[in-house]
Amino acid sequence: MRVLDIGANIGWYSLLAAELVGPKGRLTAFEANPSMAEIVFRNLMVNGFLDRAAVEQKAVYSESRQIEFQVYEHYMGSSSLFANKEAAATFKDTLKLLHVDAVSLDEFLPPGSQVDFIKIDAEGAEPFILKGATRLLSENRQVQIMMEFAPSIIKPSYGSIELFIDEIAALGFSIWRIAHDSTLVKSSLADLLSVVHCDVILKR
C-alpha cells in the first residue's frame, strides 16, 4: 500500500503506517515545521523504516508555492497556516513566522500514482488539501482518508463547513465519524454540523 501522512507532527501515525505497509509498501510523511520534520525522520530512522518511508519538509495545500506558516513555541502540534496571535494568547504561547514550501498533491505526485490511504491533520487546511488533490483522488477510487474534522478551526480558515461537506460529497465520499470505541458511524450533514471536534474516515 501507498500511504500519505499529511501533518505528521512527531511521526506517531507515520510509524504505525510504516510498520503496517511492510517492506514492499511506501509511506510519504509531510511536515511543514522543520524541527518536527527532523523528529519524524529520526523516528523513522531509529525504527528501521527508511527503506519504505520518506519525509517531505513541506506544507500540503491547494497549490504549489511558498507560504507563510505560523509555529507555536510550546504547542508546536497546533502550528498551522492559520494560527494567529489571539489563539497564541489563549495558549499563553508565542508564534514564529516561517516561510515554507507548499505543494499540492496533484503536482507532487505524477499522474498514475497509487495512493491507498491518506491521513490529514492540518489544523484547518484540510479543504485546501483536498482541492489540490482532485486528479489524484479521481485516479484512486479505492483511497480512504482519515482526517481531523474541527468546524471551529475549518470555518475561520475556509468560511463554510457546509461548502466543505458538499465538496467532500462531490468527490464521491461518504463521511464516517470515528466513535470513541473506534467504531465508524455514518454521518449526515446535520450530524457533522453539531460536532465540536472529531476524526472522520472518508470512503467511497
Steps between C-alpha positions, in 0.01 A plus 500: 500500500597864446424728798526877539525657847418871467582697813723230644590688820756278681411200285284275718262414216794486260658226711172304513455530124861409421468183704166404345596554134800271538821504296311495169283798592575870497436786742549870430476726806447874452590740783543874445674579830873435445569393860205258496599363159842420644336308787282303254809407298692387808203301633472317168875448485545364854213256441651373176236631260704712258484216248131576451449859621593855401449830680413815305556825689209667324149621563226343286260751350277569199797617292876484499666821617679651798262569786501649849491245783443600861688295761407492868801505730352250748186345342679414179238242403250783449728692264328571171443726202220671692629538857477855632607709798155479661517120504856514627389724787238241597779242532729755670737434214686691232513459123794495261440562131671270252491503121469141382451322172144379438401236247173372362470123487406516131828676424715299742385158378508430125192371315442131559643500853345245734373630835297276730474692827544865601510634854443877528540707815572849375330739743244647260679444169304181423266658239795650313688169504208319338464778240858435396443126462199468268691312227671272750170418672323436169777261392492308830137405555601258776674764712382561857575813699526534877461866587460730796164679478484812716236753385633764740834490316378437145234772491739793567747372243252393230184697572238223483473154650198426277703577186782272613260212569334554158843488334583173678171354372574628147823298507286191560585446866274411789604630842533263795569638847745298709322441832682481831486118487661512152183396317399695189172695498370621164431871540259739333545872447290571811712260706822666394374854557434409863850363555754703695796284407548145374698283262333364190555244228416594140430200278316415182 
